[in-house]
Amino acid sequence: MKLLNVSGSPHVHSDESTKKIMWRVNLALVPSLLVAIAFFGVNALLISIISVASCLLFQWLIEKFIMKVPSTIWDGSAVVTGLLLAFNVPATREMILLVIIAALVAIGIGKMSFGGLGKNPFNPALVGRVFMLISFPVQMTTWPKVGGWFPVNVDATTGATPLGMIKERLKNGENLSEIMPDMPSLCDIFMGHIGGSLGEISALAILIGAIYLLCRKIITWHIPVSFIATAFIFSGILWLCNDEQFIDPLTTILTGGIMLGACFMATDMVTSPMTKGGQLIFGFGCGLLTIIIRNWGNYPEGVSFAILLMNSVTPLLNRWFKPKRFAN
C-alpha cells in the first residue's frame, strides 16, 4: 500500500505558477509598449519584436545545445526580458539590429550562465542595457524626438532627453532658471511626449501596469514606494539647498527611468530581497544611488547602475532580514 507523505504545516494551496506570473508581467507592460509605438512609430514595434524574438531564440539554443535541458522559453520570462530590454534602448533604426547583441548578453550572460530563471543574481535586461551603454555609447545616447501621435519617421530629427539636456547645459554654466523654460511641461512628461528610451517615457502607462501588478499581488508596494520616495526626498533636499543646480523632485521622478525601474525592474522577484524589511532597504538604496549618479556621475541617468549595484547586495539583505518561520 502506497502511503501519502504529508509535510509539516502550514499548507498553502494556490493556483499561481511562474508561468502565470511572468505572463501577467508581460500584460502589465502592454500600456507602455502602446505608448512607445504611438510616439515613436514603427521603430518601437520592430525593436520590441526583435528583442523578444532574440531572447526566445538565444534561450532555446542555450538550453538545447549547451545545457541540454528541456526548453522553458514559453514560461514568459524570456519575453519579459525581451520587452524590458527593448524598453531600455532608444527607438532608432540602429537599435533594431544592435538589440540582438543586447539580447544575447542579457540571456546568455545575465541569465543562462547562472543556470536560468531563479538563479541569476542580476536583472538580465539591465545587464544587456549596461553592456550596450558601455560598448555602443553613441547609439545608446542618440535619442529620436517624438513626432506626435503615430509618427511616420522619428529618425529624421534627434534630440536630447530632458535629463541629458539639463546635465549638458549645467556643465556649460547655465542655471536651471534658464534651462527649465525649454523643458517639456509636467503634463507632457507624465503622458510621455518626451525623448528617452522607448519604454520609460510615459509615467502614466507605467503606473497603469504597476497598479495591475499590485492588484494581482505579483509585486508589493515596498520596493516601488521606497525607491520613488527616496529619490523624491533626496532630490528635494538638494533642490531646496540650491534650486539653480538641482532639479525639483517631481521632475526628477517623472523623467528618465525611475518609474520603469522602480515598478518593473527593481521588483524582479529573483534579484530583489524576499522580506519586506529587505525590500524597503533595497528600494532606499536604489533611490539614493540613482540621485547620486545623476547629479555627480558622468551619465545623466543612474537607474540601471543603481539597481544592478543593489542586486549585488540582495544576498546580504536576505541574510540580515530573515523571514519568521510559520509566521502570519
KAURTA-V410875 format. One record per residue. N is the residue number from 1. RES is the residue in three letters. PSI is psi in degrees with one decimal (* if undefined). OMEGA is omega in whole degrees, 0 to 359 (* if undefined). NEAR is the number of other C-alpha atoms within 10 Angstrom. Layout:
BEGIN
n=N res=RES psi=PSI omega=OMEGA near=NEAR
n=N res=RES psi=PSI omega=OMEGA near=NEAR
END
This chain:
BEGIN
n=1 res=MET psi=130.1 omega=181 near=3
n=2 res=LYS psi=122.6 omega=182 near=4
n=3 res=LEU psi=152.0 omega=174 near=5
n=4 res=LEU psi=133.0 omega=173 near=6
n=5 res=ASN psi=116.5 omega=183 near=6
n=6 res=VAL psi=128.0 omega=179 near=7
n=7 res=SER psi=171.0 omega=179 near=7
n=8 res=GLY psi=156.5 omega=179 near=6
n=9 res=SER psi=163.0 omega=3 near=7
n=10 res=PRO psi=152.8 omega=178 near=9
n=11 res=HIS psi=115.6 omega=183 near=8
n=12 res=VAL psi=126.8 omega=178 near=5
n=13 res=HIS psi=129.3 omega=181 near=6
n=14 res=SER psi=147.2 omega=176 near=6
n=15 res=ASP psi=10.0 omega=179 near=5
n=16 res=GLU psi=148.8 omega=175 near=9
n=17 res=SER psi=163.6 omega=178 near=9
n=18 res=THR psi=-40.7 omega=181 near=13
n=19 res=LYS psi=-45.8 omega=180 near=13
n=20 res=LYS psi=-41.2 omega=181 near=14
n=21 res=ILE psi=-46.2 omega=181 near=19
n=22 res=MET psi=-42.2 omega=181 near=19
n=23 res=TRP psi=-27.5 omega=174 near=17
n=24 res=ARG psi=-35.2 omega=174 near=18
n=25 res=VAL psi=-42.9 omega=177 near=22
n=26 res=ASN psi=-41.5 omega=178 near=19
n=27 res=LEU psi=-38.3 omega=180 near=14
n=28 res=ALA psi=-21.6 omega=180 near=21
n=29 res=LEU psi=-11.4 omega=183 near=25
n=30 res=VAL psi=-44.7 omega=179 near=17
n=31 res=PRO psi=-42.0 omega=179 near=17
n=32 res=SER psi=-36.5 omega=178 near=25
n=33 res=LEU psi=-42.3 omega=180 near=23
n=34 res=LEU psi=-41.3 omega=178 near=16
n=35 res=VAL psi=-40.8 omega=179 near=25
n=36 res=ALA psi=-43.9 omega=178 near=30
n=37 res=ILE psi=-39.5 omega=181 near=21
n=38 res=ALA psi=-38.3 omega=185 near=20
n=39 res=PHE psi=-28.2 omega=183 near=25
n=40 res=PHE psi=-4.6 omega=174 near=29
n=41 res=GLY psi=-153.2 omega=188 near=22
n=42 res=VAL psi=-27.2 omega=179 near=20
n=43 res=ASN psi=-43.1 omega=181 near=24
n=44 res=ALA psi=-40.9 omega=180 near=29
n=45 res=LEU psi=-44.9 omega=181 near=20
n=46 res=LEU psi=-43.4 omega=179 near=18
n=47 res=ILE psi=-42.8 omega=181 near=29
n=48 res=SER psi=-44.8 omega=180 near=28
n=49 res=ILE psi=-46.0 omega=181 near=16
n=50 res=ILE psi=-37.9 omega=179 near=21
n=51 res=SER psi=-47.0 omega=180 near=31
n=52 res=VAL psi=-46.7 omega=180 near=23
n=53 res=ALA psi=-39.4 omega=180 near=17
n=54 res=SER psi=-41.6 omega=178 near=22
n=55 res=CYS psi=-43.0 omega=177 near=30
n=56 res=LEU psi=-44.8 omega=182 near=24
n=57 res=LEU psi=-48.3 omega=183 near=17
n=58 res=PHE psi=-37.7 omega=178 near=21
n=59 res=GLN psi=-41.3 omega=179 near=22
n=60 res=TRP psi=-44.7 omega=180 near=21
n=61 res=LEU psi=-42.9 omega=181 near=15
n=62 res=ILE psi=-44.1 omega=180 near=18
n=63 res=GLU psi=-38.5 omega=185 near=19
n=64 res=LYS psi=-45.3 omega=190 near=13
n=65 res=PHE psi=-21.6 omega=180 near=9
n=66 res=ILE psi=-54.0 omega=181 near=10
n=67 res=MET psi=-24.0 omega=181 near=15
n=68 res=LYS psi=51.8 omega=178 near=11
n=69 res=VAL psi=161.4 omega=178 near=11
n=70 res=PRO psi=144.6 omega=183 near=9
n=71 res=SER psi=141.6 omega=178 near=15
n=72 res=THR psi=23.9 omega=187 near=16
n=73 res=ILE psi=-20.7 omega=183 near=16
n=74 res=TRP psi=12.4 omega=174 near=13
n=75 res=ASP psi=-4.8 omega=176 near=17
n=76 res=GLY psi=-14.1 omega=184 near=20
n=77 res=SER psi=-38.0 omega=178 near=22
n=78 res=ALA psi=-33.0 omega=177 near=30
n=79 res=VAL psi=-41.9 omega=176 near=24
n=80 res=VAL psi=-47.3 omega=179 near=23
n=81 res=THR psi=-44.2 omega=180 near=26
n=82 res=GLY psi=-43.7 omega=180 near=31
n=83 res=LEU psi=-46.6 omega=181 near=25
n=84 res=LEU psi=-34.8 omega=176 near=29
n=85 res=LEU psi=-45.8 omega=177 near=27
n=86 res=ALA psi=-37.2 omega=181 near=32
n=87 res=PHE psi=-15.1 omega=184 near=28
n=88 res=ASN psi=15.4 omega=179 near=23
n=89 res=VAL psi=158.8 omega=176 near=29
n=90 res=PRO psi=153.4 omega=180 near=25
n=91 res=ALA psi=57.0 omega=179 near=35
n=92 res=THR psi=161.8 omega=183 near=25
n=93 res=ARG psi=-31.7 omega=180 near=18
n=94 res=GLU psi=-34.9 omega=184 near=15
n=95 res=MET psi=-15.0 omega=180 near=23
n=96 res=ILE psi=-36.9 omega=177 near=21
n=97 res=LEU psi=-36.7 omega=182 near=13
n=98 res=LEU psi=-26.1 omega=181 near=18
n=99 res=VAL psi=-20.5 omega=176 near=25
n=100 res=ILE psi=-41.9 omega=177 near=21
n=101 res=ILE psi=-43.1 omega=179 near=16
n=102 res=ALA psi=-39.0 omega=179 near=29
n=103 res=ALA psi=-40.9 omega=178 near=32
n=104 res=LEU psi=-43.2 omega=178 near=20
n=105 res=VAL psi=-43.9 omega=182 near=25
n=106 res=ALA psi=-47.7 omega=182 near=30
n=107 res=ILE psi=-48.2 omega=186 near=27
n=108 res=GLY psi=-41.0 omega=182 near=20
n=109 res=ILE psi=-47.2 omega=185 near=16
n=110 res=GLY psi=-24.9 omega=185 near=22
n=111 res=LYS psi=-64.5 omega=191 near=25
n=112 res=MET psi=-25.5 omega=180 near=21
n=113 res=SER psi=-18.8 omega=178 near=15
n=114 res=PHE psi=-2.3 omega=178 near=14
n=115 res=GLY psi=-2.9 omega=178 near=12
n=116 res=GLY psi=-167.6 omega=185 near=18
n=117 res=LEU psi=132.7 omega=179 near=17
n=118 res=GLY psi=-8.6 omega=183 near=12
n=119 res=LYS psi=-11.6 omega=183 near=13
n=120 res=ASN psi=129.4 omega=181 near=18
n=121 res=PRO psi=-20.7 omega=183 near=19
n=122 res=PHE psi=149.8 omega=178 near=24
n=123 res=ASN psi=118.7 omega=186 near=24
n=124 res=PRO psi=-40.1 omega=181 near=29
n=125 res=ALA psi=-38.3 omega=180 near=28
n=126 res=LEU psi=-32.2 omega=174 near=25
n=127 res=VAL psi=-45.7 omega=178 near=23
n=128 res=GLY psi=-40.9 omega=182 near=28
n=129 res=ARG psi=-45.9 omega=181 near=25
n=130 res=VAL psi=-38.0 omega=175 near=20
n=131 res=PHE psi=-45.0 omega=180 near=16
n=132 res=MET psi=-38.7 omega=180 near=21
n=133 res=LEU psi=-38.0 omega=180 near=16
n=134 res=ILE psi=-38.2 omega=186 near=10
n=135 res=SER psi=-34.9 omega=183 near=11
n=136 res=PHE psi=65.3 omega=186 near=12
n=137 res=PRO psi=-34.1 omega=181 near=12
n=138 res=VAL psi=-50.1 omega=181 near=11
n=139 res=GLN psi=-34.5 omega=182 near=17
n=140 res=MET psi=-9.7 omega=179 near=22
n=141 res=THR psi=22.3 omega=173 near=18
n=142 res=THR psi=109.0 omega=190 near=21
n=143 res=TRP psi=128.1 omega=174 near=24
n=144 res=PRO psi=144.9 omega=173 near=25
n=145 res=LYS psi=139.9 omega=176 near=23
n=146 res=VAL psi=140.0 omega=187 near=25
n=147 res=GLY psi=33.2 omega=184 near=19
n=148 res=GLY psi=-172.4 omega=182 near=14
n=149 res=TRP psi=127.6 omega=177 near=14
n=150 res=PHE psi=63.2 omega=179 near=16
n=151 res=PRO psi=151.7 omega=178 near=16
n=152 res=VAL psi=-42.9 omega=183 near=14
n=153 res=ASN psi=106.4 omega=181 near=17
n=154 res=VAL psi=-4.7 omega=179 near=23
n=155 res=ASP psi=-8.8 omega=184 near=19
n=156 res=ALA psi=-35.1 omega=178 near=10
n=157 res=THR psi=148.8 omega=178 near=11
n=158 res=THR psi=157.6 omega=180 near=14
n=159 res=GLY psi=168.5 omega=181 near=16
n=160 res=ALA psi=156.8 omega=170 near=17
n=161 res=THR psi=162.8 omega=176 near=24
n=162 res=PRO psi=-43.5 omega=180 near=21
n=163 res=LEU psi=-40.9 omega=179 near=20
n=164 res=GLY psi=-41.2 omega=180 near=20
n=165 res=MET psi=-44.0 omega=181 near=16
n=166 res=ILE psi=-46.0 omega=182 near=23
n=167 res=LYS psi=-42.6 omega=181 near=23
n=168 res=GLU psi=-43.9 omega=182 near=13
n=169 res=ARG psi=-30.1 omega=174 near=14
n=170 res=LEU psi=-37.8 omega=177 near=17
n=171 res=LYS psi=-29.8 omega=180 near=10
n=172 res=ASN psi=5.8 omega=174 near=9
n=173 res=GLY psi=2.9 omega=178 near=9
n=174 res=GLU psi=160.9 omega=176 near=15
n=175 res=ASN psi=162.1 omega=182 near=16
n=176 res=LEU psi=-29.1 omega=178 near=19
n=177 res=SER psi=-26.0 omega=176 near=11
n=178 res=GLU psi=-26.5 omega=185 near=11
n=179 res=ILE psi=-42.3 omega=190 near=15
n=180 res=MET psi=-32.9 omega=176 near=14
n=181 res=PRO psi=-23.1 omega=179 near=9
n=182 res=ASP psi=-2.8 omega=181 near=11
n=183 res=MET psi=153.2 omega=172 near=15
n=184 res=PRO psi=156.3 omega=178 near=14
n=185 res=SER psi=161.4 omega=178 near=14
n=186 res=LEU psi=-31.2 omega=177 near=14
n=187 res=CYS psi=-45.5 omega=178 near=9
n=188 res=ASP psi=-40.9 omega=179 near=13
n=189 res=ILE psi=-42.7 omega=181 near=21
n=190 res=PHE psi=-39.4 omega=182 near=19
n=191 res=MET psi=-30.7 omega=178 near=16
n=192 res=GLY psi=11.2 omega=182 near=26
n=193 res=HIS psi=58.5 omega=181 near=24
n=194 res=ILE psi=165.7 omega=175 near=28
n=195 res=GLY psi=157.6 omega=179 near=28
n=196 res=GLY psi=-178.5 omega=174 near=30
n=197 res=SER psi=148.6 omega=194 near=25
n=198 res=LEU psi=-24.3 omega=182 near=31
n=199 res=GLY psi=-1.6 omega=185 near=32
n=200 res=GLU psi=-0.4 omega=191 near=28
n=201 res=ILE psi=-31.2 omega=187 near=30
n=202 res=SER psi=107.2 omega=176 near=28
n=203 res=ALA psi=-34.0 omega=180 near=22
n=204 res=LEU psi=-48.9 omega=181 near=18
n=205 res=ALA psi=-38.8 omega=179 near=25
n=206 res=ILE psi=-41.9 omega=180 near=26
n=207 res=LEU psi=-37.7 omega=178 near=17
n=208 res=ILE psi=-46.9 omega=178 near=15
n=209 res=GLY psi=-40.4 omega=181 near=22
n=210 res=ALA psi=-39.4 omega=178 near=25
n=211 res=ILE psi=-39.6 omega=177 near=15
n=212 res=TYR psi=-45.5 omega=180 near=17
n=213 res=LEU psi=-37.5 omega=178 near=22
n=214 res=LEU psi=-43.0 omega=180 near=13
n=215 res=CYS psi=-35.9 omega=178 near=10
n=216 res=ARG psi=0.7 omega=179 near=13
n=217 res=LYS psi=32.3 omega=173 near=11
n=218 res=ILE psi=-37.5 omega=174 near=18
n=219 res=ILE psi=166.2 omega=172 near=21
n=220 res=THR psi=171.2 omega=186 near=17
n=221 res=TRP psi=-13.5 omega=195 near=19
n=222 res=HIS psi=-49.8 omega=182 near=19
n=223 res=ILE psi=-49.9 omega=181 near=29
n=224 res=PRO psi=-44.9 omega=183 near=29
n=225 res=VAL psi=-45.1 omega=181 near=17
n=226 res=SER psi=-36.6 omega=177 near=21
n=227 res=PHE psi=-55.9 omega=184 near=30
n=228 res=ILE psi=-42.2 omega=181 near=24
n=229 res=ALA psi=-41.4 omega=179 near=18
n=230 res=THR psi=-45.8 omega=178 near=22
n=231 res=ALA psi=-41.0 omega=180 near=27
n=232 res=PHE psi=-48.1 omega=184 near=21
n=233 res=ILE psi=-46.6 omega=182 near=15
n=234 res=PHE psi=-44.2 omega=178 near=15
n=235 res=SER psi=-32.1 omega=177 near=26
n=236 res=GLY psi=-38.8 omega=178 near=19
n=237 res=ILE psi=-44.7 omega=179 near=15
n=238 res=LEU psi=-41.1 omega=180 near=17
n=239 res=TRP psi=-40.0 omega=178 near=16
n=240 res=LEU psi=-31.7 omega=179 near=13
n=241 res=CYS psi=-36.9 omega=182 near=11
n=242 res=ASN psi=93.6 omega=183 near=13
n=243 res=ASP psi=1.5 omega=175 near=15
n=244 res=GLU psi=-12.6 omega=183 near=17
n=245 res=GLN psi=-16.7 omega=183 near=18
n=246 res=PHE psi=138.8 omega=184 near=21
n=247 res=ILE psi=147.5 omega=178 near=22
n=248 res=ASP psi=153.1 omega=188 near=19
n=249 res=PRO psi=-33.5 omega=181 near=20
n=250 res=LEU psi=-45.2 omega=176 near=14
n=251 res=THR psi=-36.0 omega=181 near=17
n=252 res=THR psi=-47.4 omega=185 near=21
n=253 res=ILE psi=-20.5 omega=182 near=22
n=254 res=LEU psi=-19.1 omega=180 near=23
n=255 res=THR psi=155.4 omega=179 near=24
n=256 res=GLY psi=-153.9 omega=189 near=27
n=257 res=GLY psi=14.2 omega=184 near=24
n=258 res=ILE psi=-47.7 omega=183 near=27
n=259 res=MET psi=-47.0 omega=179 near=25
n=260 res=LEU psi=-45.0 omega=181 near=28
n=261 res=GLY psi=-43.2 omega=183 near=26
n=262 res=ALA psi=-37.3 omega=187 near=25
n=263 res=CYS psi=-29.5 omega=189 near=25
n=264 res=PHE psi=-22.9 omega=184 near=20
n=265 res=MET psi=-42.0 omega=176 near=24
n=266 res=ALA psi=-24.5 omega=182 near=29
n=267 res=THR psi=2.3 omega=177 near=24
n=268 res=ASP psi=119.6 omega=187 near=18
n=269 res=MET psi=-22.1 omega=181 near=13
n=270 res=VAL psi=-39.3 omega=189 near=17
n=271 res=THR psi=6.1 omega=178 near=24
n=272 res=SER psi=160.8 omega=183 near=27
n=273 res=PRO psi=158.1 omega=183 near=29
n=274 res=MET psi=-31.1 omega=187 near=18
n=275 res=THR psi=160.3 omega=182 near=16
n=276 res=LYS psi=-41.4 omega=178 near=16
n=277 res=GLY psi=-43.7 omega=177 near=17
n=278 res=GLY psi=-37.4 omega=179 near=24
n=279 res=GLN psi=-37.7 omega=179 near=26
n=280 res=LEU psi=-43.0 omega=178 near=19
n=281 res=ILE psi=-40.1 omega=178 near=20
n=282 res=PHE psi=-49.7 omega=179 near=26
n=283 res=GLY psi=-39.3 omega=177 near=29
n=284 res=PHE psi=-45.4 omega=180 near=23
n=285 res=GLY psi=-40.1 omega=179 near=21
n=286 res=CYS psi=-46.1 omega=181 near=32
n=287 res=GLY psi=-43.1 omega=181 near=32
n=288 res=LEU psi=-47.5 omega=180 near=22
n=289 res=LEU psi=-37.3 omega=179 near=22
n=290 res=THR psi=-46.7 omega=181 near=26
n=291 res=ILE psi=-37.5 omega=178 near=25
n=292 res=ILE psi=-47.6 omega=181 near=16
n=293 res=ILE psi=-42.3 omega=181 near=17
n=294 res=ARG psi=-40.2 omega=187 near=18
n=295 res=ASN psi=-28.1 omega=184 near=19
n=296 res=TRP psi=-0.1 omega=178 near=9
n=297 res=GLY psi=178.6 omega=180 near=12
n=298 res=ASN psi=-23.4 omega=182 near=10
n=299 res=TYR psi=145.2 omega=177 near=13
n=300 res=PRO psi=-18.6 omega=180 near=21
n=301 res=GLU psi=150.8 omega=181 near=23
n=302 res=GLY psi=6.4 omega=186 near=23
n=303 res=VAL psi=-47.5 omega=183 near=27
n=304 res=SER psi=-47.7 omega=180 near=22
n=305 res=PHE psi=-40.2 omega=181 near=18
n=306 res=ALA psi=-45.1 omega=181 near=22
n=307 res=ILE psi=-42.6 omega=179 near=28
n=308 res=LEU psi=-40.1 omega=177 near=21
n=309 res=LEU psi=-41.3 omega=179 near=15
n=310 res=MET psi=-28.7 omega=173 near=23
n=311 res=ASN psi=-39.0 omega=181 near=24
n=312 res=SER psi=-19.4 omega=181 near=14
n=313 res=VAL psi=-12.8 omega=184 near=17
n=314 res=THR psi=-44.7 omega=178 near=22
n=315 res=PRO psi=-38.1 omega=178 near=17
n=316 res=LEU psi=-41.9 omega=179 near=12
n=317 res=LEU psi=-36.9 omega=177 near=21
n=318 res=ASN psi=-30.3 omega=178 near=17
n=319 res=ARG psi=-39.0 omega=182 near=12
n=320 res=TRP psi=-35.9 omega=182 near=12
n=321 res=PHE psi=82.5 omega=182 near=17
n=322 res=LYS psi=138.5 omega=179 near=14
n=323 res=PRO psi=148.4 omega=176 near=14
n=324 res=LYS psi=133.5 omega=180 near=8
n=325 res=ARG psi=131.7 omega=176 near=7
n=326 res=PHE psi=29.9 omega=178 near=7
n=327 res=ALA psi=158.8 omega=178 near=6
n=328 res=ASN psi=* omega=* near=4
END
